[in-house]
Amino acid sequence: MKEHYEAVLLDGCALEKGRLSLCTINDYKGNSFRRKTLYQVHCDDTKVKHSEFYESSSQAVKKFLELKRKIR
């Protein structure tokens, strides 16, 4: 499943599950000139509050899946 989410993210799509999201932040902040691609995992669920940037898509997907399990 992790590989599937990472492939979707690398294709330029955002992932959302309720109040949890994962996206390539360069696509949304007007920062396409950035040399490094940044990924954001954001959650404002009542059980879990989290917002962090990652340079690695695999780390971002890992955190996304961890939070997804917590908010079930």
Contacts in CASP RR format, 6 or more apart in sequence:
PFRMAT RR
TARGET T0000
AUTHOR 0000-0000-0000
METHOD contacts of the structure
MODEL  1
MKEHYEAVLLDGCALEKGRLSLCTINDYKGNSFRRKTLYQVHCDDTKVKH
SEFYESSSQAVKKFLELKRKIR
1 65 0 8 1.000
2 58 0 8 1.000
2 61 0 8 1.000
2 62 0 8 1.000
2 65 0 8 1.000
5 15 0 8 1.000
5 22 0 8 1.000
5 61 0 8 1.000
5 64 0 8 1.000
5 65 0 8 1.000
6 57 0 8 1.000
6 58 0 8 1.000
6 61 0 8 1.000
8 15 0 8 1.000
9 15 0 8 1.000
9 22 0 8 1.000
9 23 0 8 1.000
9 24 0 8 1.000
9 39 0 8 1.000
9 57 0 8 1.000
9 60 0 8 1.000
9 61 0 8 1.000
10 57 0 8 1.000
12 24 0 8 1.000
12 27 0 8 1.000
14 21 0 8 1.000
14 22 0 8 1.000
14 23 0 8 1.000
14 24 0 8 1.000
14 27 0 8 1.000
15 21 0 8 1.000
15 22 0 8 1.000
15 23 0 8 1.000
15 64 0 8 1.000
16 22 0 8 1.000
17 68 0 8 1.000
17 71 0 8 1.000
18 45 0 8 1.000
19 43 0 8 1.000
19 44 0 8 1.000
19 45 0 8 1.000
19 71 0 8 1.000
20 41 0 8 1.000
20 42 0 8 1.000
20 43 0 8 1.000
20 45 0 8 1.000
20 48 0 8 1.000
20 64 0 8 1.000
20 67 0 8 1.000
20 68 0 8 1.000
20 71 0 8 1.000
21 40 0 8 1.000
21 41 0 8 1.000
21 42 0 8 1.000
21 43 0 8 1.000
22 39 0 8 1.000
22 40 0 8 1.000
22 41 0 8 1.000
22 42 0 8 1.000
22 60 0 8 1.000
22 61 0 8 1.000
22 64 0 8 1.000
23 39 0 8 1.000
23 40 0 8 1.000
24 37 0 8 1.000
24 38 0 8 1.000
24 39 0 8 1.000
25 31 0 8 1.000
25 38 0 8 1.000
25 39 0 8 1.000
25 40 0 8 1.000
25 53 0 8 1.000
26 32 0 8 1.000
26 34 0 8 1.000
26 37 0 8 1.000
26 38 0 8 1.000
31 38 0 8 1.000
36 55 0 8 1.000
37 55 0 8 1.000
37 57 0 8 1.000
38 53 0 8 1.000
38 54 0 8 1.000
38 55 0 8 1.000
39 53 0 8 1.000
39 54 0 8 1.000
39 55 0 8 1.000
39 56 0 8 1.000
39 57 0 8 1.000
39 59 0 8 1.000
39 60 0 8 1.000
40 51 0 8 1.000
40 52 0 8 1.000
40 53 0 8 1.000
40 54 0 8 1.000
40 60 0 8 1.000
41 50 0 8 1.000
41 51 0 8 1.000
41 52 0 8 1.000
41 54 0 8 1.000
41 60 0 8 1.000
41 63 0 8 1.000
41 64 0 8 1.000
41 67 0 8 1.000
42 50 0 8 1.000
42 51 0 8 1.000
43 49 0 8 1.000
43 50 0 8 1.000
43 51 0 8 1.000
43 67 0 8 1.000
43 71 0 8 1.000
44 51 0 8 1.000
45 67 0 8 1.000
45 71 0 8 1.000
47 70 0 8 1.000
47 71 0 8 1.000
48 67 0 8 1.000
48 70 0 8 1.000
48 71 0 8 1.000
50 63 0 8 1.000
50 67 0 8 1.000
52 63 0 8 1.000
54 60 0 8 1.000
54 63 0 8 1.000
END
